[in-house]
Amino acid sequence: MTSAPVLALPDFDEPFVIETDASGAGIGAVLMQKGHPLAFVSKQFGPRMIHASTYVRELHAIVAAVRKWRQYLLGHSFTIFTDHKSLRELMSQVVQTPEQHYYLSKLLGFDYTIQYKVGTSNAVADALSRSPPSDELLLLSVPNLDFMNDLRRTLHSSMDFQTLLPKVREHPQDHPDY
């Protein structure tokens, strides 16, 4: 049996590392220190983001992770690993699209560097970004409101309620509290 990694508590004297990935279906990211995971995030894309370019999806993954863990990252330098090579040069690229402006504005105020990490070695973020099999998405949870049935039974057996109910129905203005 394999054991799942145990999440560590953050040490604000150590640098943070974020690994991100975007697939065609969603994003995945892991916040780490000294190679040990602190937190995970996995989120499926909406219809607009599914049709976005790979560059925009990968940039979205970075921004979503930084925003998610901003309380850890503000005031600390950190490294972001992505498997999209062109994002290494994010700060030195000519910003050409409104989307780039939008995402870059969300990263202002953070002290970070972006480094390329080959996709095959970015296994955790890659796995988190993948869509689970469709049968796992077909779960439905419905609350069972037993207290309503209990209330009906109690009221049905209450003589005070049975006496008051016809009076309230006949002259509601005479019973403003009901």
VEXPA-377587 format. One record per residue: residue number from 0; residue in one letter; z, y, x of N, C-alpha, C in turn. Coordinates in steps of 0.2 Angstrom, whole numbers. Each point is the difference from the previous one (the first is absolute). Layout:
BEGIN
+-----+------+-------+-------+-------+-------+-------+-------+-------+-------+-------+
| pos | code |   n.z |   n.y |   n.x |  ca.z |  ca.y |  ca.x |   c.z |   c.y |   c.x |
+-----+------+-------+-------+-------+-------+-------+-------+-------+-------+-------+
| NUM |    A |     Z |     Y |     X |     Z |     Y |     X |     Z |     Y |     X |
...
+-----+------+-------+-------+-------+-------+-------+-------+-------+-------+-------+
This chain:
BEGIN
+-----+------+-------+-------+-------+-------+-------+-------+-------+-------+-------+
| pos | code |   n.z |   n.y |   n.x |  ca.z |  ca.y |  ca.x |   c.z |   c.y |   c.x |
+-----+------+-------+-------+-------+-------+-------+-------+-------+-------+-------+
|   0 |    M |     0 |    -6 |     4 |     0 |     6 |    -4 |     0 |     6 |     5 |
|   1 |    T |    -4 |     5 |    -2 |     0 |     6 |     4 |     4 |     5 |    -3 |
|   2 |    S |     3 |     4 |     4 |     5 |     5 |    -2 |    -4 |     7 |    -1 |
|   3 |    A |     2 |     4 |    -5 |    -3 |     6 |    -1 |     4 |     5 |     5 |
|   4 |    P |    -3 |     6 |     2 |     3 |     4 |     4 |     6 |     4 |    -4 |
|   5 |    V |     5 |     1 |     4 |     6 |     4 |    -3 |    -2 |     7 |     2 |
|   6 |    L |     1 |     5 |    -5 |    -1 |     7 |     1 |     6 |     3 |     4 |
|   7 |    A |    -2 |     4 |     5 |     5 |     3 |     4 |     2 |     7 |    -3 |
|   8 |    L |     5 |     3 |     2 |     2 |     7 |    -2 |    -3 |     4 |     5 |
|   9 |    P |    -2 |     6 |    -2 |    -3 |     5 |     5 |     5 |     3 |     5 |
|  10 |    D |    -2 |     1 |     7 |     3 |     3 |     5 |    -3 |     6 |     2 |
|  11 |    F |     2 |     6 |    -2 |    -3 |     6 |     1 |    -1 |     2 |     7 |
|  12 |    D |     3 |    -4 |     5 |    -1 |     2 |     7 |    -6 |    -4 |     3 |
|  13 |    E |    -3 |    -4 |    -4 |    -5 |    -4 |     2 |    -7 |     2 |    -4 |
|  14 |    P |    -6 |     0 |     3 |    -6 |     2 |    -3 |    -2 |    -5 |    -6 |
|  15 |    F |    -3 |     3 |    -5 |    -2 |    -4 |    -5 |    -8 |    -2 |     1 |
|  16 |    V |    -2 |    -5 |    -3 |    -7 |    -2 |     0 |    -2 |    -2 |    -7 |
|  17 |    I |    -6 |     2 |    -2 |    -3 |    -2 |    -6 |    -6 |    -3 |     1 |
|  18 |    E |    -1 |    -6 |    -3 |    -6 |    -4 |     0 |    -3 |     0 |    -7 |
|  19 |    T |    -7 |     3 |     0 |    -3 |     0 |    -7 |    -6 |    -4 |     0 |
|  20 |    D |    -2 |    -1 |    -6 |    -7 |    -3 |    -1 |    -2 |     1 |    -7 |
|  21 |    A |    -6 |     1 |    -1 |    -3 |     0 |    -7 |    -6 |    -5 |    -1 |
|  22 |    S |     1 |    -4 |    -5 |    -5 |    -4 |    -2 |    -5 |     3 |    -5 |
|  23 |    G |    -4 |    -4 |    -3 |    -4 |     2 |    -6 |     4 |     1 |    -6 |
|  24 |    A |     6 |    -3 |     0 |     4 |    -1 |    -6 |     7 |     5 |     0 |
|  25 |    G |     2 |     1 |     6 |     6 |     4 |     1 |     3 |     1 |     7 |
|  26 |    I |     6 |     3 |     0 |     2 |     2 |     7 |     6 |    -4 |     1 |
|  27 |    G |     2 |    -1 |     7 |     6 |    -3 |     2 |     2 |     3 |     6 |
|  28 |    A |     7 |     1 |     1 |     3 |     3 |     6 |     7 |    -3 |     1 |
|  29 |    V |     2 |     1 |     6 |     6 |    -2 |     2 |     3 |     5 |     5 |
|  30 |    L |     6 |     2 |    -1 |     4 |     4 |     4 |     4 |    -4 |     5 |
|  31 |    M |     0 |     1 |     6 |     3 |    -4 |     5 |     4 |     4 |     6 |
|  32 |    Q |     4 |    -3 |     3 |     3 |     3 |     6 |     1 |    -6 |     5 |
|  33 |    K |    -1 |     0 |     6 |     0 |    -5 |     5 |    -3 |    -7 |    -2 |
|  34 |    G |    -5 |     1 |    -4 |    -4 |    -6 |    -2 |     4 |    -4 |    -6 |
|  35 |    H |     5 |     3 |    -3 |     3 |    -3 |    -6 |    -1 |     4 |    -6 |
|  36 |    P |    -2 |    -3 |    -6 |    -1 |     4 |    -6 |     6 |     3 |    -3 |
|  37 |    L |    -1 |     6 |    -2 |     5 |     4 |    -4 |    -2 |     0 |    -7 |
|  38 |    A |    -6 |     1 |    -2 |    -2 |     0 |    -7 |    -8 |    -2 |    -1 |
|  39 |    F |    -1 |    -2 |    -5 |    -7 |    -2 |    -2 |    -3 |     4 |    -6 |
|  40 |    V |    -6 |     1 |    -1 |    -3 |     3 |    -6 |    -7 |    -3 |    -1 |
|  41 |    S |    -1 |    -2 |    -6 |    -7 |    -3 |    -2 |    -1 |     3 |    -7 |
|  42 |    K |    -6 |     3 |     0 |    -2 |     3 |    -6 |    -8 |    -1 |    -2 |
|  43 |    Q |    -1 |    -1 |    -6 |    -7 |    -2 |    -2 |    -4 |     7 |    -1 |
|  44 |    F |    -6 |     0 |     1 |    -4 |     7 |    -1 |    -2 |     0 |    -7 |
|  45 |    G |     0 |     7 |    -3 |    -3 |     1 |    -6 |    -8 |     0 |     0 |
|  46 |    P |    -3 |     1 |    -5 |    -7 |     0 |     0 |    -4 |     5 |     4 |
|  47 |    R |     3 |     6 |     1 |    -3 |     5 |     4 |     0 |    -2 |     8 |
|  48 |    M |     6 |    -3 |     2 |     1 |    -1 |     7 |    -4 |    -7 |     2 |
|  49 |    I |    -1 |    -4 |    -5 |    -4 |    -6 |     1 |    -7 |     1 |     3 |
|  50 |    H |    -3 |     6 |    -3 |    -7 |     2 |     1 |     0 |     5 |     6 |
|  51 |    A |     5 |     2 |     3 |     0 |     4 |     6 |    -2 |    -3 |     6 |
|  52 |    S |    -2 |     4 |     5 |    -2 |    -3 |     6 |     6 |    -4 |     4 |
|  53 |    T |    -2 |    -4 |     5 |     5 |    -3 |     4 |     5 |     5 |     3 |
|  54 |    Y |    -4 |     5 |     3 |     4 |     5 |     4 |     5 |     4 |    -5 |
|  55 |    V |    -2 |     1 |    -6 |     5 |     4 |    -5 |     5 |    -5 |    -2 |
|  56 |    R |    -1 |    -7 |    -1 |     5 |    -4 |    -2 |     5 |    -1 |     6 |
|  57 |    E |    -2 |    -1 |     6 |     4 |    -1 |     6 |     4 |     7 |     1 |
|  58 |    L |    -3 |     6 |    -1 |     4 |     6 |     0 |     5 |     0 |    -5 |
|  59 |    H |    -2 |    -2 |    -6 |     5 |     0 |    -6 |     6 |    -5 |     2 |
|  60 |    A |    -1 |    -5 |     3 |     5 |    -5 |     2 |     5 |     3 |     4 |
|  61 |    I |    -2 |     4 |     5 |     4 |     4 |     5 |     4 |     5 |    -4 |
|  62 |    V |    -3 |     4 |    -4 |     4 |     5 |    -3 |     5 |    -3 |    -5 |
|  63 |    A |    -2 |    -5 |    -4 |     5 |    -3 |    -4 |     6 |    -3 |     3 |
|  64 |    A |    -1 |    -3 |     6 |     5 |    -2 |     4 |     5 |     5 |     3 |
|  65 |    V |    -3 |     5 |     2 |     4 |     6 |     3 |     4 |     3 |    -6 |
|  66 |    R |    -3 |     1 |    -5 |     3 |     3 |    -6 |     6 |    -4 |    -2 |
|  67 |    K |    -1 |    -7 |    -1 |     5 |    -4 |    -2 |     6 |     0 |     4 |
|  68 |    W |    -1 |     0 |     7 |     6 |     0 |     5 |     1 |     7 |     3 |
|  69 |    R |    -2 |     5 |    -3 |     1 |     7 |     3 |     7 |     1 |     2 |
|  70 |    Q |     5 |    -2 |    -4 |     7 |     1 |     1 |     2 |    -3 |     7 |
|  71 |    Y |    -3 |    -5 |     2 |     1 |    -3 |     7 |    -4 |     4 |     5 |
|  72 |    L |    -6 |     2 |    -1 |    -5 |     3 |     5 |     1 |     7 |     1 |
|  73 |    L |     2 |     4 |    -5 |     0 |     7 |     2 |     5 |     2 |     5 |
|  74 |    G |    -2 |     4 |     5 |     4 |     1 |     6 |     0 |    -5 |     5 |
|  75 |    H |    -4 |    -5 |     0 |     0 |    -5 |     5 |    -8 |    -2 |     1 |
|  76 |    S |    -1 |    -1 |     7 |    -7 |    -2 |     1 |    -1 |    -7 |    -1 |
|  77 |    F |    -6 |    -2 |    -2 |    -1 |    -7 |    -2 |    -7 |    -1 |     1 |
|  78 |    T |    -2 |    -7 |     0 |    -6 |    -2 |     2 |    -3 |    -4 |    -7 |
|  79 |    I |    -6 |     2 |    -1 |    -4 |    -4 |    -6 |    -5 |    -4 |     3 |
|  80 |    F |     0 |    -7 |    -2 |    -5 |    -4 |     3 |    -5 |    -2 |    -6 |
|  81 |    T |    -6 |     1 |     1 |    -5 |    -2 |    -5 |    -6 |    -4 |     3 |
|  82 |    D |    -3 |    -3 |    -4 |    -6 |    -4 |     2 |    -7 |     3 |    -1 |
|  83 |    H |     1 |     7 |    -1 |    -6 |     4 |    -1 |    -1 |     5 |     6 |
|  84 |    K |    -4 |    -2 |     4 |    -1 |     4 |     7 |    -1 |     7 |    -1 |
|  85 |    S |    -4 |     2 |    -4 |    -1 |     8 |    -1 |     6 |     4 |    -2 |
|  86 |    L |     5 |    -3 |    -3 |     6 |     3 |    -1 |     4 |     2 |     6 |
|  87 |    R |    -1 |    -3 |     6 |     4 |     2 |     6 |    -1 |     7 |     1 |
|  88 |    E |    -6 |     3 |    -1 |    -2 |     6 |     1 |     1 |     5 |    -6 |
|  89 |    L |     4 |    -2 |    -4 |     1 |     4 |    -6 |     1 |     8 |     1 |
|  90 |    M |     5 |     1 |     5 |     2 |     7 |     1 |    -6 |     4 |     4 |
|  91 |    S |    -4 |    -3 |     3 |    -5 |     3 |     4 |    -7 |     0 |    -4 |
|  92 |    Q |    -1 |    -3 |    -5 |    -6 |    -1 |    -4 |    -1 |     7 |    -4 |
|  93 |    V |    -6 |     1 |    -1 |    -2 |     6 |    -4 |     1 |    -2 |    -7 |
|  94 |    V |     4 |     3 |    -4 |     1 |    -1 |    -7 |    -5 |     2 |    -4 |
|  95 |    Q |    -4 |    -5 |    -3 |    -6 |     2 |    -4 |     0 |    -1 |    -7 |
|  96 |    T |     5 |    -4 |    -3 |     0 |    -1 |    -7 |     7 |     2 |    -3 |
|  97 |    P |    -1 |     2 |    -7 |     7 |     2 |    -3 |     5 |    -6 |     0 |
|  98 |    E |    -2 |    -6 |     0 |     5 |    -6 |     1 |     3 |     1 |     7 |
|  99 |    Q |    -3 |     1 |     5 |     3 |     1 |     7 |     5 |     5 |     0 |
| 100 |    H |    -2 |     6 |    -3 |     5 |     6 |    -1 |     6 |    -2 |    -4 |
| 101 |    Y |    -1 |    -4 |    -5 |     6 |    -2 |    -4 |     4 |    -4 |     4 |
| 102 |    Y |    -2 |    -5 |     3 |     4 |    -5 |     3 |     3 |     3 |     6 |
| 103 |    L |    -3 |     4 |     4 |     2 |     3 |     6 |     6 |     5 |    -2 |
| 104 |    S |    -1 |     3 |    -6 |     6 |     5 |    -2 |     6 |    -4 |    -1 |
| 105 |    K |     0 |    -6 |    -2 |     6 |    -4 |    -2 |     3 |    -3 |     7 |
| 106 |    L |    -3 |     1 |     5 |     3 |    -2 |     7 |     2 |     5 |     4 |
| 107 |    L |    -1 |     7 |    -3 |     3 |     5 |     4 |     8 |     0 |     1 |
| 108 |    G |     2 |     2 |     5 |     7 |     0 |     1 |     3 |    -6 |     3 |
| 109 |    F |    -4 |    -6 |     1 |     2 |    -6 |     3 |    -2 |     0 |     7 |
| 110 |    D |     4 |    -3 |     4 |    -2 |    -1 |     7 |    -2 |    -7 |     1 |
| 111 |    Y |    -6 |    -2 |     0 |    -3 |    -6 |     1 |    -6 |    -1 |     4 |
| 112 |    T |    -1 |    -6 |     2 |    -6 |    -2 |     4 |    -3 |    -6 |    -4 |
| 113 |    I |    -7 |     0 |     0 |    -3 |    -6 |    -3 |    -3 |    -4 |     5 |
| 114 |    Q |     1 |    -6 |     0 |    -3 |    -5 |     5 |    -4 |    -5 |    -4 |
| 115 |    Y |    -5 |    -3 |     3 |    -4 |    -5 |    -2 |     3 |    -7 |     1 |
| 116 |    K |     0 |    -4 |    -5 |     3 |    -7 |     1 |    -5 |    -4 |    -3 |
| 117 |    V |    -3 |    -5 |     4 |    -5 |    -5 |    -3 |     3 |    -3 |    -6 |
| 118 |    G |    -5 |    -1 |    -5 |     2 |    -2 |    -6 |     4 |    -7 |     0 |
| 119 |    T |    -2 |    -4 |     4 |     3 |    -7 |     0 |     7 |     0 |     3 |
| 120 |    S |     2 |     5 |     4 |     7 |     1 |     2 |     4 |     4 |    -5 |
| 121 |    N |    -3 |     3 |    -5 |     4 |     4 |    -5 |     1 |    -5 |    -6 |
| 122 |    A |     3 |    -6 |     1 |     0 |    -5 |    -5 |     5 |     2 |    -6 |
| 123 |    V |     5 |     3 |     1 |     5 |     2 |    -5 |    -3 |     5 |    -5 |
| 124 |    A |    -2 |     6 |     3 |    -3 |     5 |    -5 |    -7 |    -3 |    -3 |
| 125 |    D |    -3 |    -4 |     3 |    -6 |    -3 |    -2 |     1 |    -4 |    -6 |
| 126 |    A |     5 |    -5 |     0 |     2 |    -4 |    -5 |     3 |     4 |    -6 |
| 127 |    L |     4 |     5 |     1 |     2 |     4 |    -5 |    -5 |     4 |    -4 |
| 128 |    S |    -6 |     1 |     3 |    -5 |     4 |    -3 |    -5 |    -4 |    -4 |
| 129 |    R |     1 |    -7 |     0 |    -5 |    -4 |    -3 |     3 |    -1 |    -8 |
| 130 |    S |    -5 |    -1 |    -4 |     2 |    -1 |    -7 |     2 |    -8 |    -1 |
| 131 |    P |     6 |     0 |    -3 |     2 |    -7 |    -2 |    -5 |    -4 |    -4 |
| 132 |    P |     0 |    -6 |     0 |    -4 |    -4 |    -5 |     1 |     2 |    -7 |
| 133 |    S |    -5 |     0 |    -4 |     0 |     4 |    -7 |     5 |    -4 |    -4 |
| 134 |    D |     1 |    -6 |     0 |     5 |    -3 |    -4 |     7 |     2 |     1 |
| 135 |    E |     1 |     3 |     6 |     7 |     3 |     1 |     1 |     7 |    -4 |
| 136 |    L |    -6 |     3 |    -2 |     0 |     6 |    -3 |     1 |     0 |    -8 |
| 137 |    L |     0 |    -6 |    -2 |     0 |    -1 |    -7 |     7 |    -2 |    -3 |
| 138 |    L |     5 |     3 |     3 |     7 |    -1 |    -2 |     2 |     5 |    -5 |
| 139 |    L |     3 |    -2 |    -5 |     2 |     4 |    -6 |     8 |     0 |    -1 |
| 140 |    S |     3 |     5 |     0 |     7 |     0 |    -1 |     2 |     4 |    -7 |
| 141 |    V |     3 |    -4 |    -4 |     2 |     3 |    -7 |     7 |     0 |    -1 |
| 142 |    P |     3 |     6 |    -1 |     7 |     0 |    -1 |     2 |    -4 |    -7 |
| 143 |    N |     6 |    -4 |     1 |     2 |    -3 |    -6 |     6 |     4 |    -3 |
| 144 |    L |    -1 |     3 |    -6 |     5 |     4 |    -3 |     5 |    -4 |    -4 |
| 145 |    D |     4 |    -4 |     2 |     5 |    -4 |    -4 |     4 |     5 |    -4 |
| 146 |    F |     2 |     6 |     3 |     5 |     4 |    -3 |    -2 |     2 |    -7 |
| 147 |    M |    -7 |     1 |    -1 |    -2 |     2 |    -6 |     1 |    -5 |    -6 |
| 148 |    N |    -1 |    -6 |     2 |     1 |    -6 |    -4 |     8 |     0 |    -2 |
| 149 |    D |     4 |     1 |     5 |     7 |     0 |    -1 |     2 |     5 |    -4 |
| 150 |    L |    -3 |     6 |     1 |     2 |     6 |    -5 |    -2 |    -1 |    -7 |
| 151 |    R |    -6 |    -3 |    -1 |    -2 |    -2 |    -7 |     5 |    -5 |    -3 |
| 152 |    R |     2 |    -5 |     3 |     4 |    -5 |    -2 |     7 |     3 |    -2 |
| 153 |    T |     2 |     4 |     4 |     7 |     4 |    -1 |     0 |     4 |    -6 |
| 154 |    L |    -6 |     4 |     0 |     0 |     5 |    -6 |    -1 |    -4 |    -6 |
| 155 |    H |    -4 |    -5 |     0 |    -1 |    -4 |    -6 |     7 |    -3 |    -3 |
| 156 |    S |     4 |    -2 |     5 |     6 |    -3 |    -2 |     6 |     5 |    -1 |
| 157 |    S |    -1 |     6 |     1 |     5 |     6 |    -1 |     0 |     2 |    -7 |
| 158 |    M |     6 |    -1 |    -3 |     0 |     3 |    -7 |     0 |     7 |    -1 |
| 159 |    D |     3 |     4 |     5 |     0 |     7 |     0 |    -8 |     3 |     1 |
| 160 |    F |    -4 |    -4 |     4 |    -7 |     2 |     1 |    -3 |    -1 |    -7 |
| 161 |    Q |     1 |    -6 |    -3 |    -4 |    -2 |    -6 |     2 |     5 |    -6 |
| 162 |    T |     6 |     2 |     0 |     2 |     5 |    -5 |    -3 |     7 |     1 |
| 163 |    L |     0 |     2 |     6 |    -3 |     7 |     2 |    -7 |     0 |     0 |
| 164 |    L |    -4 |    -5 |     2 |    -7 |     0 |     0 |    -4 |     3 |    -6 |
| 165 |    P |     2 |    -3 |    -6 |    -4 |     2 |    -6 |     2 |     8 |    -2 |
| 166 |    K |     6 |     2 |     2 |     2 |     7 |    -1 |    -4 |     5 |     4 |
| 167 |    V |    -1 |    -2 |     6 |    -4 |     4 |     5 |    -7 |     0 |    -2 |
| 168 |    R |    -3 |    -5 |    -2 |    -7 |    -1 |    -2 |    -1 |     4 |    -7 |
| 169 |    E |     5 |     0 |    -4 |    -1 |     4 |    -7 |     1 |     7 |     1 |
| 170 |    H |     5 |     2 |     4 |     2 |     7 |     1 |     1 |     2 |     7 |
| 171 |    P |    -5 |     0 |     4 |     0 |     1 |     7 |     4 |     7 |     2 |
| 172 |    Q |    -2 |     5 |    -4 |     3 |     7 |     1 |     8 |     0 |     0 |
| 173 |    D |     3 |    -5 |    -4 |     7 |     0 |    -1 |     3 |    -4 |     7 |
| 174 |    H |    -4 |    -3 |     4 |     3 |    -3 |     6 |    -4 |     2 |     6 |
| 175 |    P |     1 |     6 |     2 |    -4 |     3 |     6 |     1 |    -3 |     7 |
| 176 |    D |     6 |    -4 |     0 |     1 |    -4 |     7 |    -4 |    -6 |     0 |
| 177 |    Y |    -4 |    -2 |    -5 |    -3 |    -7 |     0 |    -8 |     2 |    -1 |
+-----+------+-------+-------+-------+-------+-------+-------+-------+-------+-------+
